Structure formats: structure tokens, C-alpha cells
Amino acid sequence: MRLTLAVALLAATSPASAQTLHQYGGLALSAAGDRMATIEGNGGHNVVTIRAAADGHVVRTIDPCPTCSYAGLTFAPNGDLVFLSRDTSAGTVRLTYADAKTTRTIATIGGIAQTPRVSPDGKRIALLVTLGAAKESGATQAGVRMIGEIGEKNDEQRLAVFDITRTNEAVKPLSPAGRYVYEYDWTPDGRGFVATTALGNGDNNWWVATLDAIDAQTGAIRAIAKPTMQINQPRVSPDGRSVAYIGGLMSDFGSIGGDVYTVGLGGGTPRNITQGAKSTATTIDWTRAGLRVVTLAGDQVQFGTLTPGQPVVPGFAKPVSTAAGDGRAAFSADGRVAAAVVQDYERAPAIYAGSIVAPGAGVKQVTHDNDAAPALAAARSISWKNDGYDVQGWLLAPRVAPTGKAPMITIVHGGPSAASTPNYLYPTSLNAALVKAGYYVFLPNPRGSYGQGEAFTAANKRDFGGGDLRDILAGIDAVERVAPVDDKRLGLGGCSYGGFMAMWANTQTDRFKGIVAGAGLSNWVSYYGTNGIDQWLLPFFGKSMYDDMKAYEDVSAIYQAKRAKTPTFIYVGERDIEVPPTQSIEWWHALKDRNVPVSLVIYPDAGHCVTGPEQSADVRQRAIAWFDRYVKAAR
């Protein structure tokens, strides 16, 4: 439930605006730290680009399949590149190997695939494969139609291994049938893997995934640990004795945040080596020089060195957001060089790279394709205290200050375990459109968010819509003390957990004049029995709905619908697994019955938060019109 209304609507960027902005995707860094690979383009078909890490100049472009999209960039130890070429029309994915001069297909997968990784000796490639996939991987993707006997067949993402010297090798999954593999890492001796895995439905069971070892010859599974929280990014130490991972309260696979834990490869009790840190780890890597980490600390993203029991020593710290491959930054094998795609609200994406340990060297910007991209808003970090917590958020303001006081829209991020971080405002994104229309936009990170430590992230357990809503309202007060915001013209929006908050706030306060709720939860009782990811609720509520129904009733807007008065626009995808459209229908019916102005649009075949370009553009237009009608015009 991590998507926010603002993030979902970035997909609505028009082709014209996309062509003016250079895109960098899936960044990978070579083991030597001298070259980077990214998927790049200015709209339309993208190509694989290899750049020098020192200055960002293009060394080579690779485009073996003009009808394919590319993903999964990873370097072999010798500096060759491995990636995936997906041909959607054929329903296949090619595992592609590129040396200094040529490219060739090692295997063709009938289905979907992700996360190739080359063995330490450079002779094999491991890959996660879903043969004959019925849907895209992940619960945020549109689900299959619920017809026939349900719950009897699930997509299985399994680990397969291929010989680099062969071409068009047959696909034979290594890991056992019935077990979904989420993430993995080779052991240094190449004899096996560590992985996060779970039996049964892959969309639903990540919240109960275990840390396991997989034999590279037989596929046999051996348990290493069964953590009491969600786990991401298992990484094996160079000596092969230990495993590190990020563990914490996470509400979505892929929304990574928590503390860093280590455990022996042979098994044992995991040890929290960042206990009490006032920051959230979002990426880890175990290099020859030790652990490297990316953390979110308040409004700062830090790349640094992690020593157990000590604060992170940052080699880079800025109020930005980052993205690289399946994490937030990439590191060289010796731990000296880091690289990432960096952006903020006022500056478009650029690649940053450099040393995080050498004095005076530093991580610096090495690409400049987007330097001329305009800043569409003025952004500032806002901090405040509430109920004893330090809370932070972002305020976006028009570049030219409006005359007098202006209306403001608060956008609540999804999750709740996530954070609003500085992403460049595309010209046709919702936030940019709101700012252009004269609104301030407030993006709070209340308790339950990343960035203030794991205790802060866990502070909304069994308290959805309680302390976090108080934090948001206190944040609005903090904004009004420093910006000319009209308290009589406030609006509220969000998708997923943000959609829940938008629905719930309607029953708790009359402060907002207009609300937009995307893929929201109005009834946690009925939601528990109809969604496709019920396991995510257990870490937050402690018990299932059937064992503690009152806890779910207490935070359900539907049980307090008589108190709702604020006009609300609701939208949802027809094939949403995470939050079924019935949740929106229930809330629409409740508001309509109470004669509260309400509009509901269900988008055909859409998944969570409606991310398709045409449909999300329609959502954006309707949302702005709703806010204009009920917020801007309010007096």
C-alpha cells in the first residue's frame, strides 16, 4: 500500500514533456567501480547505456532488440554486462549477455523474469523466473480475473541458474515448486544462495517470508532464520560466514526500510546492529571493506559506512531521493565508490558517482542531460514536534508567491511504512499542476513513516488514523506558521494508505473542504476478507480480524460515516489486489446515503492506484477539478 496519489500520477506525464527529460533507469555499477550501466532515453524506446563512473561520459550504447524493453542490469566480475530484454508481444524475456563487442541470448523465458546475478566465478547467471505468468509480479499490479475455483493456483517465482558459455539454454527452475523466491544473493564460494522465500501465494506471503539457504546444485532449502519482521536485501559477507539484511515494519514488498541485522549463514538469532538509530536503512551491500548503507535520516539521504553498534559514517548526505536497480544506490566491490540516480523537487534526475571514503573526492554529479529542466515549485523541508515525536514533511510552493493567503492540498503517502521524498516535479504531474494552479502542496511524513528510526515507523501499530492523523494536522499548523496558507481552504488527498487516511479524516475533522481518495480502505473488517494481501495486516494489528474484530472496526470510516461531511472524489482500479474496489464502493454508498457530494470512478482493468498514463491523466484532471470546486472556491 505504498503508492501515493502524487507518485501514481507521475505516470500521467505527457509524451511531449517526457521527451524533454532524459530518463535513467536500473543503474548498475561495475565491481571495479569504473563503469555504470543504465537504461536511458528521452521518451519512447530506451537503450542500455554504459558510462564512465569518473565523469559520466558515454562509453557504449547497447540495443539488441528495438521492440524490447530492458531491465535487470548487472555486471559480471570481469566487467561484461548481463540484462533482460523483454518482448511483450511474444510474451518472452531474453537473458542477454554483452561482452566488449557482441551481445547474445543465453536463455529465453516464456513468462516474466527479474534480478539476474552473475556467480562470483563469472561462469553462471542466476535469475528469478515465473514461467507462464498470469500477471505481472507484485501485488500492486493488476490481478487476474476472479473466476472459477479461486486460490488453487498461484504464480511461482523460482530461482534458475544458467551456464554463461551456452546459448539458448533450457529453463529449468532450481528452487522447489510451491515456494516463492523474492530476493537472493550468491554465496562467495558459488555453492549456493541466501534468499527470502515463502510457501504459497507470492503476492500475499512476503510478510511471513523466511531467510533461507538454497543449494546451487540440488535446489535444497535450509532455514537460516525466521525473523519477526519483514526482511529485504539479504547480502552475504565476503568471508561467507554471515548474512546481513534490512528488517523492519514494512507494509509493501519493495518499500524498503528498517534496521540492519546480521545472522550466521549456518543459522542462529539475528542481531540488530543499528538498534536505536534515528534513521531508516533503505539499501545495504556487503563489500570487501565492510557494510555499505543508504539511510533516510529526516530529510537527508546518506550513503555511508556501517560499523555494528556505531552511527553511520556518511560519505554523502543531501535532501534528495535516489534510485538504482532494486535498491537506492550501488556500490563497488571494494566499497569505495557509490553511484545513484539523484533528484529533488527542483532538480531533474542526474547520475551521481564517486568515492564515499576518500577525503576530498566525494560523490558528485556526473551527468548533465537534465540541467536545463525547469524548477516548477519552490520546496522546503518542514519540521515540527507532536506528542513527543520529531516529525518532518515537505512543502511545495508556487515559484511566484501568490498574493494574500493561498489554498493548500495535503497529500498523504501510502504504506503506511514509506516516506515522501524529493522527486522531481514533471510538468504534468498532479503536484506540479496544483502548484501551477496556485495551491501549496504539503507532503507530511507522520509517525509510521521512514526517516526517524524504527520506533517511529512502528508507532502507529493498532493506531491507524490516530497519532498519524494528529501529526498531519499539527504539521498543517506548522506550515501555516511559516507560509501564507488559508486555513479555510484546505484539501486532502492520497492513495492506498493515503486513501484510507483521506476517507478516515472525513469522520474525524471538518478542517478539509475537499477530499480525493484513491484506492482507499473504508472498512477494515470487510477488507480483511476480500483483499489479496491479508498477511500485511498482522504485524500492524497483532491478530487477524477474526480474532480481534473490534480493533478493525475501531479504525473503519464506515462505522463512523454519520460524521462525514466533506465532498469526496473516489477512484480505484477494477483489478486492484491490494485494495479491492468494493472498499471504494462501500464509502461511495455511505456518503451518497448521507447526501455528501461524492463521485466514484472505477477504471477498467487497472491495478493499484491506477498508474496507466491515460487513466492516471484522467484521475489528475478530475482531482484538480474537484479541489478547484470545493477547496479553491471555499470561503
KEBA-81673 format. One line per 4 residues: number of its first residue (from 1); their letters; for each residue x, z, y of C-alpha. Coordinates in Angstrom, 2 decimals, decimal comma, m for minus. Layout:
<recs>
NUM	A	X Z Y; ...;
</recs>
This chain:
<recs>
1	MRLT	0,00 0,00 0,00; 2,91 m0,65 2,27; 1,79 m3,63 4,37; 0,76 m3,05 7,94;
5	LAVA	m1,61 m5,16 9,94; 1,28 m6,24 12,14; 3,58 m7,20 9,27; 0,87 m9,03 7,36;
9	LLAA	0,06 m11,13 10,37; 3,65 m12,27 10,87; 2,76 m14,84 8,24; 0,45 m16,41 10,81;
13	TSPA	3,39 m17,84 12,75; 2,57 m21,45 13,55; 4,81 m24,29 12,28; 5,88 m25,05 15,86;
17	SAQT	7,11 m21,52 16,53; 8,74 m21,27 13,09; 10,78 m24,40 13,82; 12,31 m22,80 16,89;
21	LHQY	13,55 m19,80 14,93; 16,30 m20,05 12,35; 15,42 m18,19 9,14; 17,91 m16,25 7,00;
25	GGLA	16,69 m15,04 3,61; 18,05 m13,36 0,48; 21,53 m12,61 1,84; 24,24 m12,01 m0,77;
29	LSAA	27,87 m11,03 m0,21; 30,74 m12,08 m2,48; 32,69 m9,43 m4,37; 35,72 m10,14 m2,17;
33	GDRM	33,62 m9,72 0,97; 34,83 m13,04 2,40; 31,70 m15,19 1,96; 27,96 m14,79 2,32;
37	ATIE	25,09 m16,83 0,93; 21,65 m17,10 2,49; 18,53 m19,24 2,23; 18,21 m20,89 5,61;
41	GNGG	16,11 m23,32 7,60; 14,07 m23,88 10,72; 10,70 m24,34 9,05; 9,69 m26,40 6,03;
45	HNVV	12,20 m26,82 3,20; 15,09 m24,34 3,22; 18,56 m24,76 1,73; 21,20 m22,45 0,30;
49	TIRA	23,94 m21,89 2,88; 27,37 m20,39 2,27; 29,08 m18,88 5,31; 32,38 m17,19 6,07;
53	AADG	31,83 m13,46 6,50; 34,52 m13,19 9,17; 32,87 m15,43 11,75; 29,68 m16,82 10,18;
57	HVVR	30,73 m20,48 10,17; 29,04 m22,67 7,55; 31,30 m23,43 4,59; 28,80 m25,37 2,49;
61	TIDP	25,10 m26,10 2,02; 23,53 m26,50 m1,43; 20,19 m28,20 m2,04; 19,90 m29,49 m5,63;
65	CPTC	16,10 m29,68 m5,60; 14,40 m30,90 m2,40; 10,98 m29,98 m3,83; 12,03 m26,45 m4,83;
69	SYAG	12,19 m23,11 m3,08; 15,25 m20,93 m3,63; 15,67 m17,21 m4,33; 17,82 m14,66 m6,13;
73	LTFA	21,21 m15,46 m4,61; 24,08 m13,63 m6,30; 27,81 m14,23 m6,54; 29,80 m14,27 m9,77;
77	PNGD	33,04 m12,25 m9,81; 35,05 m15,47 m9,35; 33,11 m16,44 m6,22; 30,76 m19,02 m7,75;
81	LVFL	27,10 m18,74 m6,82; 24,03 m18,22 m9,01; 20,48 m18,66 m7,74; 16,94 m19,58 m8,75;
85	SRDT	15,27 m22,91 m7,97; 11,51 m22,70 m8,23; 9,42 m25,84 m8,71; 5,87 m24,68 m8,06;
89	SAGT	4,30 m27,98 m9,06; 5,88 m27,75 m12,52; 5,39 m24,02 m12,89; 9,04 m23,53 m13,76;
93	VRLT	12,12 m21,78 m12,42; 15,65 m23,08 m12,96; 18,56 m20,69 m13,30; 21,15 m22,59 m11,27;
97	YADA	24,93 m22,22 m11,24; 27,04 m23,61 m8,41; 30,83 m23,78 m8,54; 33,01 m25,16 m5,75;
101	KTTR	31,87 m28,76 m6,30; 28,80 m29,05 m8,52; 25,52 m27,40 m9,47; 23,94 m27,28 m12,92;
105	TIAT	20,92 m25,77 m14,62; 21,69 m23,06 m17,16; 18,08 m22,42 m18,21; 14,54 m23,42 m17,30;
109	IGGI	11,94 m20,67 m17,38; 8,27 m21,50 m17,88; 6,76 m18,82 m15,67; 8,47 m16,74 m13,00;
113	AQTP	11,89 m15,12 m12,76; 13,87 m12,91 m10,42; 17,06 m10,87 m9,91; 19,84 m12,82 m11,64;
117	RVSP	23,07 m10,86 m12,03; 26,39 m12,02 m13,46; 28,20 m9,84 m16,01; 31,41 m8,09 m14,93;
121	DGKR	33,50 m10,51 m17,05; 31,79 m13,51 m15,44; 30,64 m15,01 m18,75; 26,90 m14,19 m18,84;
125	IALL	23,93 m14,05 m16,50; 21,10 m11,57 m16,89; 17,69 m12,38 m15,47; 14,22 m10,84 m15,30;
129	VTLG	11,71 m13,33 m16,75; 7,92 m13,39 m17,05; 7,06 m16,18 m19,47; 3,68 m17,80 m18,90;
133	AAKE	2,97 m15,51 m15,93; m0,70 m15,27 m14,99; 0,09 m14,12 m11,43; 2,96 m13,56 m9,05;
137	SGAT	4,98 m10,42 m9,65; 3,82 m7,30 m7,81; 0,57 m5,53 m7,04; 0,38 m6,94 m3,51;
141	QAGV	m0,07 m10,43 m4,95; m3,50 m11,88 m5,66; m4,78 m10,66 m9,02; m6,22 m12,68 m11,86;
145	RMIG	m9,97 m13,02 m12,20; m11,52 m10,02 m13,94; m13,44 m11,79 m16,69; m13,53 m11,45 m20,46;
149	EIGE	m12,10 m8,34 m22,13; m10,01 m6,68 m19,46; m6,91 m4,51 m19,86; m5,85 m6,05 m23,16;
153	KNDE	m3,14 m8,41 m21,92; m0,54 m7,86 m19,21; 2,29 m9,94 m17,83; 5,59 m8,68 m19,24;
157	QRLA	8,73 m8,87 m17,15; 11,60 m8,73 m19,61; 15,37 m8,95 m19,42; 17,03 m12,11 m20,74;
161	VFDI	20,75 m12,96 m20,97; 22,31 m16,43 m20,78; 25,77 m17,83 m21,51; 27,25 m19,32 m18,34;
165	TRTN	29,06 m22,07 m20,28; 25,85 m23,52 m21,73; 23,29 m25,82 m20,14; 19,50 m25,57 m20,56;
169	EAVK	19,84 m22,62 m22,86; 16,67 m21,44 m24,61; 14,89 m18,47 m23,04; 14,86 m15,55 m25,46;
173	PLSP	13,98 m12,20 m23,86; 16,34 m9,42 m24,84; 14,39 m6,29 m23,91; 11,48 m5,22 m26,16;
177	AGRY	7,99 m6,65 m25,86; 5,44 m4,36 m24,25; 7,98 m2,85 m21,83; 8,15 m3,99 m18,19;
181	VYEY	11,63 m4,03 m16,62; 11,60 m3,50 m12,84; 15,28 m3,31 m11,86; 18,60 m3,23 m13,66;
185	DWTP	22,38 m3,16 m13,33; 25,15 m4,18 m15,73; 27,43 m1,52 m17,11; 31,09 m2,19 m16,17;
189	DGRG	32,04 m2,97 m19,78; 29,30 m5,61 m20,05; 27,88 m3,99 m23,18; 24,58 m3,01 m21,65;
193	FVAT	22,40 m2,26 m18,69; 20,74 0,60 m16,90; 17,18 m0,18 m15,89; 13,92 1,24 m14,63;
197	TALG	11,23 0,43 m17,17; 7,71 1,38 m18,20; 5,36 0,58 m21,04; 2,22 m1,43 m20,31;
201	NGDN	0,95 m2,92 m17,06; 3,81 m3,66 m14,68; 1,68 m3,51 m11,52; 0,39 m0,04 m12,32;
205	NWWV	3,14 1,81 m14,18; 6,12 1,71 m11,83; 5,09 5,20 m10,64; 5,82 6,52 m14,14;
209	ATLD	8,89 4,35 m14,81; 11,88 5,93 m16,52; 15,62 5,38 m16,23; 16,82 3,76 m19,42;
213	AIDA	19,82 2,07 m21,03; 19,42 m1,34 m22,67; 21,91 m2,64 m25,23; 23,14 m6,12 m24,24;
217	QTGA	23,32 m7,32 m27,87; 20,23 m5,85 m29,52; 17,96 m5,01 m26,59; 17,51 m1,49 m27,92;
221	IRAI	16,24 1,06 m25,37; 17,73 4,52 m24,88; 16,28 7,01 m22,42; 18,63 8,34 m19,74;
225	AKPT	16,25 10,35 m17,55; 12,57 10,73 m16,74; 12,56 11,63 m13,05; 9,61 13,45 m11,50;
229	MQIN	9,51 10,96 m8,62; 9,67 7,22 m8,13; 13,07 5,57 m8,62; 14,72 2,43 m7,25;
233	QPRV	18,05 0,62 m7,33; 19,84 2,04 m10,39; 23,58 1,49 m9,94; 26,35 2,28 m12,47;
237	SPDG	29,62 3,82 m11,32; 32,77 1,66 m11,74; 34,04 4,01 m14,46; 30,80 3,60 m16,40;
241	RSVA	30,12 7,32 m16,61; 27,31 7,85 m14,10; 24,22 6,23 m12,66; 23,04 6,57 m9,07;
245	YIGG	19,54 5,77 m7,85; 17,20 6,36 m4,93; 14,48 8,82 m5,84; 11,58 9,99 m3,74;
249	LMSD	7,91 9,84 m2,96; 7,27 6,10 m2,70; 3,84 4,52 m2,54; 4,84 0,94 m3,41;
253	FGSI	7,45 m0,78 m5,51; 9,76 m2,45 m3,01; 9,08 0,04 m0,23; 12,29 1,94 m0,92;
257	GGDV	13,10 5,35 0,49; 14,25 8,77 m0,63; 17,27 10,83 m1,54; 20,20 9,68 m3,67;
261	YTVG	20,51 11,09 m7,19; 23,19 10,81 m9,86; 22,99 11,38 m13,61; 25,34 10,79 m16,52;
265	LGGG	24,97 7,46 m18,31; 24,52 9,43 m21,52; 21,60 11,35 m20,03; 21,02 14,74 m18,50;
269	TPRN	19,41 16,32 m15,46; 19,66 14,18 m12,30; 21,40 15,79 m9,31; 20,24 15,25 m5,73;
273	ITQG	23,40 14,55 m3,75; 21,65 14,20 m0,37; 19,46 17,29 m0,62; 18,08 18,29 2,78;
277	AKST	19,27 15,18 4,64; 17,21 14,38 7,76; 17,27 10,70 6,89; 15,96 8,33 4,24;
281	ATTI	18,19 6,27 1,93; 16,94 2,68 1,63; 19,89 0,95 m0,11; 22,72 2,12 m2,33;
285	DWTR	25,66 0,43 m4,02; 28,43 1,91 m6,13; 31,66 0,21 m5,09; 35,23 0,76 m6,22;
289	AGLR	35,70 3,01 m3,18; 32,61 5,08 m3,93; 28,96 5,07 m2,94; 27,78 2,99 m0,01;
293	VVTL	24,39 3,58 1,52; 21,96 2,34 4,13; 19,80 5,03 5,70; 17,00 5,23 8,22;
297	AGDQ	17,61 8,22 10,47; 14,92 8,49 13,12; 15,07 5,16 14,94; 18,58 4,32 13,70;
301	VQFG	19,62 2,18 10,72; 23,02 3,28 9,41; 25,47 1,62 7,00; 27,90 4,16 5,67;
305	TLTP	29,89 6,03 3,07; 28,19 8,67 0,95; 30,09 11,61 m0,47; 27,99 14,06 m2,53;
309	GQPV	26,90 17,06 m0,52; 28,16 15,68 2,79; 26,48 13,80 5,64; 26,72 10,02 5,54;
313	VPGF	29,71 8,70 7,49; 28,23 5,68 9,31; 30,23 2,55 9,98; 27,25 1,01 11,78;
317	AKPV	24,27 2,65 13,50; 21,67 0,88 15,64; 17,92 0,91 16,31; 17,26 m2,23 14,25;
321	STAA	15,76 m3,34 10,96; 17,67 m5,07 8,19; 17,01 m7,18 5,12; 19,33 m8,54 2,46;
325	GDGR	18,34 m9,61 m1,02; 16,44 m6,89 m2,80; 17,76 m4,14 m0,53; 18,64 m3,68 3,10;
329	AAFS	22,34 m4,60 3,14; 25,03 m5,99 0,86; 28,50 m4,55 0,24; 31,77 m5,96 m1,06;
333	ADGR	33,13 m4,74 m4,40; 35,77 m2,62 m2,67; 33,19 m1,06 m0,34; 34,96 m2,12 2,83;
337	VAAA	32,66 m4,92 4,05; 28,92 m4,86 4,69; 26,55 m7,68 5,63; 22,87 m7,83 6,52;
341	VVQD	20,28 m9,78 8,45; 19,64 m7,68 11,57; 16,85 m7,87 14,12; 14,89 m5,76 16,55;
345	YERA	11,72 m6,17 18,60; 13,51 m8,05 21,36; 16,21 m9,93 19,42; 15,56 m12,50 16,68;
349	PAIY	17,30 m12,28 13,27; 21,05 m12,74 13,06; 23,62 m12,07 10,36; 25,89 m9,12 10,98;
353	AGSI	29,02 m8,54 8,89; 32,29 m6,67 9,00; 34,22 m3,62 7,93; 32,47 m0,27 7,75;
357	VAPG	35,69 1,66 7,12; 38,50 0,07 9,17; 38,85 1,67 12,63; 38,10 m0,76 15,43;
361	AGVK	36,88 m3,58 13,18; 33,21 m2,84 12,78; 30,11 m4,70 11,72; 29,33 m7,36 14,33;
365	QVTH	27,02 m10,30 14,88; 28,45 m13,46 13,29; 25,60 m15,98 13,67; 24,01 m17,05 16,92;
369	DNDA	21,35 m19,60 15,97; 18,60 m17,47 17,49; 20,32 m16,12 20,58; 18,00 m18,11 22,86;
373	APAL	14,83 m16,77 21,27; 12,80 m15,01 23,97; 12,05 m11,31 24,08; 8,26 m11,21 24,05;
377	AAAR	7,91 m7,48 24,71; 9,86 m4,54 26,05; 10,42 m2,00 23,27; 11,35 1,65 23,39;
381	SISW	11,61 4,48 20,89; 9,23 7,38 21,47; 9,88 10,85 20,03; 7,65 13,91 20,04;
385	KNDG	7,05 17,17 18,22; 3,89 18,18 16,41; 3,14 21,07 14,05; 6,87 21,81 13,92;
389	YDVQ	7,85 18,28 12,91; 10,06 15,81 14,75; 8,12 12,54 14,88; 9,14 9,09 16,09;
393	GWLL	7,46 5,78 16,84; 7,82 2,56 18,82; 6,09 1,43 22,00; 5,83 m2,26 22,84;
397	APRV	5,01 m3,12 26,43; 4,44 m6,34 28,35; 7,66 m7,73 29,82; 6,00 m7,60 33,22;
401	APTG	4,41 m4,23 33,79; 0,63 m4,51 34,25; m0,99 m3,39 37,48; m2,54 0,02 37,00;
405	KAPM	m3,23 1,51 33,62; m3,47 m0,79 30,60; m5,27 m0,57 27,23; m3,27 0,29 24,12;
409	ITIV	m3,65 m0,52 20,42; m2,14 1,85 17,85; m1,12 0,11 14,60; m0,63 2,44 11,61;
413	HGGP	1,78 1,23 8,94; 0,90 1,02 5,26; 2,28 3,12 2,49; 1,99 5,90 3,48;
417	SAAS	5,63 6,05 2,31; 7,12 3,44 4,64; 8,03 3,12 8,32; 7,52 0,84 11,28;
421	TPNY	10,97 m0,51 12,11; 12,03 m3,08 14,73; 11,10 m6,57 13,54; 11,38 m9,46 15,96;
425	LYPT	8,06 m10,45 17,52; 7,26 m14,00 16,51; 5,35 m15,80 19,27; 2,11 m15,92 17,30;
429	SLNA	2,28 m12,51 15,62; m0,50 m10,06 16,35; 1,73 m7,65 18,24; 3,13 m10,41 20,43;
433	ALVK	m0,37 m11,74 21,10; m1,63 m8,27 22,02; 1,26 m7,66 24,39; 0,75 m11,08 25,95;
437	AGYY	m2,93 m10,23 26,43; m1,96 m7,13 28,42; m2,07 m4,41 25,75; 0,53 m1,80 24,99;
441	VFLP	1,14 m1,55 21,24; 2,06 1,79 19,66; 3,65 1,93 16,18; 3,89 5,57 15,07;
445	NPRG	5,80 6,94 12,07; 3,83 10,12 11,30; 4,55 12,60 8,52; 4,53 10,73 5,23;
449	SYGQ	6,86 8,10 6,74; 10,53 7,42 6,09; 13,25 8,32 8,55; 13,12 12,11 8,87;
453	GEAF	14,09 13,20 5,35; 12,28 13,57 2,06; 10,43 16,76 3,04; 8,85 14,85 5,93;
457	TAAN	7,88 11,97 3,64; 6,23 14,40 1,22; 4,46 16,39 3,95; 1,16 14,53 3,55;
461	KRDF	0,66 15,33 m0,13; m3,00 16,27 m0,62; m3,42 15,88 3,14; m4,19 12,21 3,75;
465	GGGD	m5,65 11,80 7,22; m4,86 15,41 8,16; m1,43 16,15 9,58; m0,53 12,48 9,80;
469	LRDI	m3,57 11,74 11,98; m2,71 14,74 14,18; 0,82 13,34 14,52; m0,58 9,98 15,60;
473	LAGI	m2,90 11,50 18,18; m0,06 13,65 19,51; 2,08 10,51 19,67; m0,53 8,79 21,82;
477	DAVE	m0,37 11,79 24,16; 3,42 11,41 24,25; 3,10 7,72 25,13; 0,64 8,47 27,91;
481	RVAP	3,17 10,84 29,48; 5,73 8,05 29,87; 3,71 4,83 30,17; 0,66 3,77 32,22;
485	VDDK	m1,77 3,73 29,28; m5,51 4,07 29,89; m6,75 6,84 27,60; m10,27 5,48 27,93;
489	RLGL	m9,22 2,13 26,43; m7,54 2,88 23,11; m7,86 0,88 19,91; m6,71 1,50 16,34;
493	GGCS	m5,67 m0,88 13,55; m3,85 m1,06 10,27; m3,86 m2,49 6,77; m3,70 m0,78 3,37;
497	YGGF	m2,98 2,91 4,09; m3,23 1,93 7,75; m6,66 0,53 6,90; m7,62 3,84 5,34;
501	MAMW	m6,44 5,65 8,46; m8,50 3,28 10,64; m11,63 4,00 8,59; m10,97 7,73 8,32;
505	ANTQ	m10,16 8,21 12,02; m13,62 6,85 12,81; m15,03 10,03 11,27; m12,55 12,40 12,90;
509	TDRF	m12,29 11,35 16,56; m14,15 9,37 19,20; m10,94 8,62 21,06; m10,76 4,96 19,96;
513	KGIV	m13,13 2,34 21,37; m12,50 m0,37 18,77; m11,04 m0,43 15,26; m9,65 m3,12 12,94;
517	AGAG	m9,37 m2,01 9,28; m7,62 m4,28 6,77; m7,80 m3,60 3,03; m8,74 m0,01 3,77;
521	LSNW	m9,88 2,78 1,46; m13,23 4,29 2,34; m13,96 6,16 m0,90; m11,06 7,59 m2,90;
525	VSYY	m13,44 8,53 m5,72; m14,70 5,02 m6,40; m11,26 3,60 m5,53; m9,60 5,55 m8,34;
529	GTNG	m11,71 3,86 m10,98; m11,63 0,32 m9,60; m8,09 m0,35 m8,31; m5,24 m1,79 m10,34;
533	IDQW	m2,62 0,84 m9,46; m4,23 4,23 m10,03; m0,90 5,78 m11,11; 0,32 5,79 m7,48;
537	LLPF	m2,22 8,46 m6,61; m0,90 11,14 m8,96; 2,28 12,04 m7,01; 0,17 12,49 m3,86;
541	FGKS	m2,91 14,26 m5,24; m1,25 16,09 m8,13; m4,12 15,36 m10,51; m6,33 12,47 m11,43;
545	MYDD	m9,66 12,04 m9,71; m11,42 13,05 m12,93; m9,55 16,38 m12,93; m9,89 17,15 m9,21;
549	MKAY	m12,71 15,09 m7,73; m13,16 17,29 m4,67; m9,63 16,57 m3,43; m10,51 12,87 m3,41;
553	EDVS	m13,91 13,43 m1,82; m12,40 15,53 0,98; m10,39 12,59 2,38; m13,02 9,88 1,85;
557	AIYQ	m14,55 8,45 5,01; m17,68 7,51 3,11; m18,60 11,19 2,69; m18,46 11,66 6,45;
561	AKRA	m19,98 8,35 7,51; m22,58 10,07 9,69; m19,78 10,93 12,13; m18,56 7,33 12,53;
565	KTPT	m19,46 5,66 15,82; m16,62 3,25 16,67; m17,19 m0,54 16,33; m15,08 m1,83 13,43;
569	FIYV	m13,88 m5,22 12,21; m13,02 m5,11 8,49; m11,12 m7,69 6,46; m9,90 m7,84 2,86;
573	GERD	m8,72 m10,29 0,20; m11,10 m11,26 m2,57; m8,44 m10,74 m5,28; m6,79 m7,61 m3,90;
577	IEVP	m5,44 m5,46 m6,76; m4,15 m2,59 m4,63; m7,37 m2,03 m2,67; m10,35 m3,90 m4,14;
581	PTQS	m12,81 m5,48 m1,68; m15,51 m3,07 m2,83; m13,85 m0,43 m0,64; m14,46 m2,57 2,43;
585	IEWW	m17,98 m3,40 1,32; m18,81 0,30 0,98; m17,58 1,02 4,52; m19,28 m2,05 5,98;
589	HALK	m22,55 m0,95 4,36; m22,17 2,62 5,67; m21,52 1,51 9,26; m24,27 m1,08 9,16;
593	DRNV	m26,70 1,56 7,88; m25,68 3,82 10,81; m26,17 0,95 13,31; m22,47 0,96 14,23;
597	PVSL	m21,26 m2,52 15,30; m19,36 m3,88 12,29; m18,06 m7,17 10,91; m16,61 m7,77 7,43;
601	VIYP	m14,75 m10,87 6,28; m13,65 m11,26 2,64; m11,03 m14,01 2,33; m11,31 m16,15 m0,83;
605	DAGH	m8,53 m15,86 m3,43; m6,41 m13,69 m1,07; m4,36 m10,72 m2,20; m3,40 m7,52 m0,42;
609	CVTG	m3,60 m7,64 3,38; m4,36 m11,40 3,46; m0,92 m12,91 4,07; m1,58 m16,65 3,73;
613	PEQS	m0,81 m18,49 7,00; m4,26 m19,95 7,72; m6,22 m16,90 6,65; m3,97 m14,41 8,46;
617	ADVR	m4,22 m16,55 11,59; m7,99 m16,20 11,36; m7,63 m12,43 10,94; m5,42 m12,29 14,01;
621	QRAI	m7,87 m14,24 16,14; m10,80 m12,09 15,04; m8,83 m8,87 15,58; m7,83 m9,79 19,13;
625	AWFD	m11,38 m10,85 19,96; m12,66 m7,53 18,60; m10,20 m5,49 20,64; m10,93 m7,55 23,75;
629	RYVK	m14,64 m6,93 23,34; m14,62 m3,23 22,57; m11,31 m1,88 23,94; m10,21 m4,00 26,88;
633	AAR	m13,74 m4,20 28,27; m14,41 m0,47 27,82; m14,89 1,66 30,91;
</recs>
